[in-house]
Amino acid sequence: MKTLEATLLKCIRGERLLFDALGFRLQGGQMLYLRGANGAGKTSLLRLLCGLAQPESGQILWNGKPVGEQTELFRQDLFYLGHHNALQEALTVDENLAFYATLAGMAPNAAATAHALERMGLRGCQRRLVRHLSQGQKRRVALSRLMLNQASLWILDEPFVALDTASLDLLAGVIGQHLQRGGMAVLTSHQQVDIPGAQVQTLELGA
C-alpha cells in the first residue's frame, strides 16, 4: 500500500516561522484535511509536499523513500491543483484537457473527456474558449482533470472555491470514490465538506 509521510518538517517564509517539527502519515484510502487561519502555512505545506519548495529541515517520504530520490516516479503518482486553475485562456476546453493529458503522459481520450465534463455540469462546453467561461465554469474545467488522471495522491488547495452546491456535492463524491479505490488526498478548505466514506485526519496549523 502506498504511503505519504512527513517527518519533522520546518518551514520559514521571509523571517517568519510557519511551522516546525510537523509530521503525519497517510496511506491508501485516507485523506488529510489541513485547517488553519490565512497565513498559517497551509499552501506552503502543500507546496512542500508537491516538491515545489523545500523545507528548512525534515523529510517527505513517498512509500518510505525521500521524494527527492524518486522525483519522476513521485510526479507520476501526483495530481496537484493550486489556487490558480492553470488553464490556457486562448484554447478551448477540449484543447486544454488534451494538453493536460499530454503533459501527464496520457493519450487524450475524447470519450473520457466528454464524460468528465458532463459529470462536472459542463456538457456542450467542449469547444468554447476558456476565456468565455465564468469563474465557476473555469474551476469545474480544472477539476474535471481529477477524473482524467491515474494519480494515487491528490493535493488540492481550496478545491471547493467558486462551486455551487451541486458541483460541491459532486466533487466531494469524486474525492470519496478516489479514496475508496485506495487513493489518497490532502486538501485545504475554508468550507467544512463531508467526503463520503472518507477516513479523515485533521492537521491544524498555527494552533
Stockholm file with secondary structure:
# STOCKHOLM 1.0

chainA/1-207         MKTLEATLLKCIRGERLLFDALGFRLQGGQMLYLRGANGAGKTSLLRLLCGLAQPESGQILWNGKPVGEQTELFRQDLFYLGHHNALQEALTVDENLAFYATLAGMAPNAAATAHALERMGLRGCQRRLVRHLSQGQKRRVALSRLMLNQASLWILDEPFVALDTASLDLLAGVIGQHLQRGGMAVLTSHQQVDIPGAQVQTLELGA
#=GR chainA/1-207 SS CCEEEEEEEEEEETTEEEEEEEEEEEETTEEEEEECCTTSSHHHHHHHHHTSSCCSEEEEEETTEEGGGSHHHHHHTEEEECSSCCCCTTSBHHHHHHHHHHHTTCCCCHHHHHHHHHHTTCTTCTTSBGGGSCHHHHHHHHHHGGGGCCCSEEEEESTTTTCCHHHHHHHHHHHHHHHHTTCEEEEECSSCCCCTTCEEEEEETTC
#=GC SS_cons         CCEEEEEEEEEEETTEEEEEEEEEEEETTEEEEEECCTTSSHHHHHHHHHTSSCCSEEEEEETTEEGGGSHHHHHHTEEEECSSCCCCTTSBHHHHHHHHHHHTTCCCCHHHHHHHHHHTTCTTCTTSBGGGSCHHHHHHHHHHGGGGCCCSEEEEESTTTTCCHHHHHHHHHHHHHHHHTTCEEEEECSSCCCCTTCEEEEEETTC
//
